[in-house]
Amino acid sequence: MAQTTSDHKARQSFLARPGVRRFLPFFVVTAIALIFIFENRADVEIRLLVPVVTMPLWGALLIAWALGMLACVFTVRRRASRHSRQTR
């Protein structure tokens, strides 16, 4: 005898999955940021305390974006470990 559909687990659409919903905004913002970064190709002068460095604007923006992503990763990891200690 054939099994009824209520016995089978209902399939969720791709966008309804929790992991996709959590990371989709990250990927959208990352794509927009990278497009913005690589469209700015002019050279700029940046003062690093004492020396003045001339570099492409996309390089400076990419470094700032990477440092922001690194800070975000450390913040999320720290917050997750703090929450796991409180539940024990």
C-alpha positions, 0 to 999 in steps of 0.5 A, a space after each residue: 500500500 502506498 504511504 500518504 503524504 502526511 507520513 513524509 516530511 514536507 519539503 521546504 523551498 530553498 528560501 524557507 530554510 533557516 540557514 539560507 534566510 540567515 546568510 542571504 542578507 550577508 551575501 546580498 550586502 557583500 555582493 553590493 559592497 564588492 561591486 562598490 569597491 571595485 568600481 572605485 579605481 582612482 588613486 588616493 593618498 592615505 595618511 597612516 599616522 606619519 607616512 603618506 601612502 598612495 594606493 588605489 581606492 579599491 585597495 583601501 576599501 577592500 582592506 576596510 571591508 576585510 577588517 570589518 568582516 573580521 571584527 564581525 566574525 570575532 563579535 559573533 563568535 564571542 557572543 555565541 560563546 557567551 550565550 552558551 556559557 549562560 545556558 549551562 
